[in-house]
Amino acid sequence: MDDVFIGSEALADGVLTRGQLRWNYRAIYPDVYVPAQATPSLLQRAVGAWLWSRRRGVVAGLAAAALHGARWIEADADVELIWQNGRPPSGIVVRNNRIRPDEIIELAGLPVTTAERTAFDLARHRSRDEAVFRLDALASATGITAADVQSLADRYRGARHWWRVFDALDLMDGGAQSPWESMVRLALLDCGFPKPRTHFTVTDGDSTATLAMGYEAPMVAVQFTSTTPEFIERIGWRTISAADSGNPLVVAGLVRFAVIERGYPLWKLRRLNFAGLTRA
């Protein structure tokens, strides 16, 4: 038997008896079964949700992002389907949204929204902060950019929560390597900072290192590891450690003190960013 299957089909095909189905398997969705002792993965639950839709739904949202390779997605996340059904079972979210054939690809044998359509849906169906860190992870995995998603925003102008897409896409940054990095970056922006440059390389001519995010003019960076190569500060960079902080606003405050100390109040940083002298 497959790991995930439709029970009534297995009975009709004579693969299992009713007793075998009852004792050796359990339903995760109506008429969709897995081995009794199994803990299904997100992929297996996505397969199950698709089977529950009688193979007519399109996997979307977080499950689609995971299939595209995005990290930091909870194993117990609900599976979203683009389909028509008013009463989905627990664990499945059905969205009666329009979708075109060029917005669907096959991944792991499933019809899945493209990376661009996945980004569009995440941006409009999630709160700003969650949407941004989900989009960051998707962009990191697939390389998509805001420009790649813009055509979908134009195509579905006026759709439900359509207006949220533009803010979230403007804040998306595939350089983020974790939700915590995304949250710190958002805190900087909310405190009035321009967009920081993310995951860029610095060198002293002999050694090189990657800084998680920072501002090149005042040479202030935020690091998310407990150690930073010694030469970084030797060549003039001031690093703020976010590894031990649990509050992104605290990190933003420390960055603000550091840039002011170096002669760059926020108005000056914003002006430099507008002039293109710092890179986001």
C-alpha positions in Angstrom: 0.0 0.0 0.0 1.0 3.6 -0.5 1.7 5.7 2.6 -1.4 7.8 1.9 -4.4 6.4 0.1 -8.2 6.6 -0.4 -9.8 3.9 1.7 -12.8 3.3 -0.5 -10.5 2.8 -3.5 -8.4 0.3 -1.7 -11.6 -1.6 -0.8 -13.0 -1.4 -4.3 -9.8 -2.7 -5.8 -9.6 -5.6 -3.4 -6.2 -4.5 -2.0 -7.5 -4.4 1.6 -10.5 -5.9 3.5 -12.6 -3.8 5.8 -11.0 -5.4 8.8 -7.5 -4.7 7.5 -8.4 -1.1 6.9 -9.9 -0.7 10.3 -7.1 -2.4 12.3 -4.0 -1.4 10.4 -4.7 2.1 9.2 -6.2 5.3 10.4 -8.0 8.2 8.7 -6.3 11.6 8.6 -9.1 13.1 6.5 -12.4 11.6 5.5 -11.7 8.4 3.5 -8.0 9.2 3.4 -5.8 6.8 5.4 -2.2 6.3 6.6 -0.6 3.4 8.5 -2.0 3.3 12.1 1.3 4.1 13.8 2.5 6.7 11.3 3.0 10.4 12.0 2.4 11.9 8.5 4.7 14.6 7.3 3.5 17.9 5.8 4.1 16.4 2.3 2.1 13.3 3.2 -0.7 15.4 4.6 -0.6 17.5 1.4 -1.0 14.3 -0.6 -3.8 13.3 1.6 -5.6 16.7 1.2 -5.3 16.4 -2.6 -6.7 12.9 -2.4 -9.5 14.1 -0.2 -10.4 16.6 -3.0 -10.7 13.7 -5.3 -7.5 14.9 -7.0 -9.0 18.1 -8.1 -7.5 20.7 -5.6 -4.3 22.6 -6.1 -1.9 22.6 -3.1 -1.2 26.2 -2.1 0.1 28.4 0.8 2.6 27.0 3.3 2.5 23.4 2.0 3.2 24.8 -1.5 6.1 26.9 -0.1 7.5 23.8 1.6 7.3 21.8 -1.7 9.3 24.6 -3.3 12.0 24.2 -0.7 11.2 27.0 1.7 12.4 26.3 5.2 11.0 27.2 8.7 7.5 25.7 7.9 5.9 23.9 10.8 5.2 20.2 10.3 1.7 20.6 11.6 0.8 23.5 9.4 -2.7 23.3 7.8 -2.7 22.3 4.1 -4.2 24.9 1.9 -6.0 23.9 -1.3 -7.4 26.1 -4.1 -10.7 24.3 -4.7 -14.4 24.6 -4.0 -15.7 23.1 -0.8 -17.5 24.8 2.0 -16.8 22.3 4.7 -13.2 21.1 4.7 -12.1 18.8 7.5 -9.7 19.9 10.3 -6.2 20.4 9.0 -7.3 21.5 5.5 -8.1 25.1 4.5 -9.9 25.5 1.2 -9.7 28.7 -0.8 -12.3 29.3 -3.5 -9.9 31.5 -5.5 -9.4 31.9 -9.2 -6.3 30.2 -10.6 -5.0 29.8 -14.2 -3.1 26.9 -15.7 0.2 28.9 -15.9 0.1 29.3 -12.1 0.2 25.5 -11.5 3.2 23.2 -11.7 3.7 19.6 -10.6 5.9 18.9 -7.6 6.2 15.5 -5.9 3.4 14.3 -8.1 1.0 17.0 -6.9 -0.5 20.0 -8.6 1.1 22.9 -6.7 0.9 26.7 -7.1 4.0 28.2 -8.8 6.5 30.0 -6.6 5.1 33.3 -7.9 1.5 32.3 -7.1 2.5 30.9 -3.8 4.2 34.2 -2.9 1.1 36.1 -4.0 -1.2 34.0 -1.8 1.1 34.2 1.2 1.4 37.9 0.9 -2.4 38.5 0.9 -3.6 35.8 3.3 -1.1 36.4 6.2 -0.4 39.2 8.5 2.4 41.5 7.4 5.1 40.1 9.7 4.3 36.5 9.0 3.9 37.1 5.3 7.4 38.8 5.1 9.3 36.0 6.9 7.4 33.4 4.8 8.2 35.3 1.6 11.8 35.7 2.7 12.1 31.9 3.1 10.4 31.3 -0.3 12.7 33.8 -2.0 15.8 32.3 -0.5 14.7 28.9 -1.7 13.6 29.8 -5.2 15.2 33.1 -6.1 11.9 34.9 -6.9 11.7 38.6 -6.7 8.9 41.1 -6.1 9.0 41.9 -9.8 8.3 38.2 -10.6 5.1 38.4 -8.5 3.9 41.8 -9.8 2.2 40.5 -12.8 -0.1 38.3 -10.6 -0.9 41.3 -8.4 -1.9 43.1 -11.6 -3.8 40.1 -12.9 -5.9 39.8 -9.7 -6.3 43.4 -9.0 -9.2 43.8 -6.5 -9.1 40.2 -5.2 -9.5 39.5 -1.5 -6.8 41.2 0.5 -5.1 42.2 -2.7 -3.8 45.4 -1.2 -1.6 43.6 1.3 0.5 42.1 -1.4 2.4 45.3 -2.3 3.7 46.1 1.2 4.8 42.5 1.8 6.5 42.2 -1.5 8.3 45.5 -0.9 9.7 44.1 2.3 10.6 40.6 1.0 14.4 39.9 1.1 15.7 36.5 0.1 18.9 37.2 2.0 17.2 36.4 5.3 18.4 33.1 6.6 15.8 32.6 9.4 12.5 34.1 10.7 14.5 35.8 13.4 16.6 37.7 10.8 13.4 38.7 9.1 11.9 40.0 12.3 15.0 42.1 13.2 15.0 43.6 9.7 11.3 44.5 10.1 12.1 46.1 13.5 14.8 48.2 11.9 12.4 49.4 9.2 9.6 50.1 11.7 12.1 52.2 13.7 12.8 54.4 10.7 15.9 52.8 9.3 16.3 52.3 5.6 16.5 48.8 4.2 19.7 47.2 5.4 22.0 45.2 3.0 21.7 41.5 3.8 24.2 38.7 3.7 27.1 40.5 2.1 30.8 39.8 2.1 33.6 41.9 3.6 37.3 41.4 3.4 40.6 42.7 4.7 42.4 41.5 1.6 43.4 38.2 3.2 40.3 36.9 4.9 36.6 37.2 4.0 33.4 36.9 6.1 29.7 37.3 5.5 27.7 39.8 7.5 24.0 39.1 8.1 22.8 42.6 7.6 24.1 46.1 8.0 24.7 49.6 6.7 27.9 50.2 4.8 28.3 54.0 5.4 28.5 53.9 9.2 29.9 50.3 9.0 27.4 48.9 11.5 26.2 45.3 11.1 23.9 42.9 12.9 25.2 39.3 13.4 23.1 36.3 14.4 25.9 34.0 15.4 27.8 34.0 18.7 31.2 34.7 17.2 32.4 37.1 14.6 35.9 37.0 12.9 38.3 39.3 14.7 39.3 41.1 11.5 35.8 42.5 11.0 36.1 45.0 13.8 39.8 45.6 12.9 38.8 47.0 9.5 36.3 49.3 11.1 33.0 47.5 11.4 30.9 47.7 14.6 28.8 44.5 15.0 25.7 44.1 17.1 24.9 40.6 18.3 21.3 39.5 18.0 22.1 35.9 19.0 21.2 36.3 22.6 18.3 38.8 22.4 14.7 37.8 22.3 13.3 41.2 21.3 13.9 42.6 17.8 13.2 46.1 19.1 16.1 45.8 21.5 18.4 44.9 18.6 17.1 47.9 16.6 17.8 50.2 19.5 21.4 49.0 19.8 21.8 49.6 16.1 20.4 53.1 16.4 22.9 53.9 19.2 25.7 52.6 17.1 25.0 54.5 14.0 24.4 57.7 15.9 27.6 57.2 17.7 29.3 57.0 14.3 27.8 60.2 13.1 24.8 58.8 11.1 21.5 59.8 12.6 18.5 58.1 10.9 17.7 61.1 8.6 21.3 60.9 7.2 21.1 57.1 6.7 17.7 57.5 4.9 19.1 60.2 2.7 22.2 58.1 1.8 19.9 55.2 1.0 17.7 57.4 -1.2 20.8 58.6 -3.1 21.9 55.0 -3.7 25.0 55.2 -1.6 23.9 52.3 0.5 22.5 49.1 -0.9 19.4 47.3 0.4 
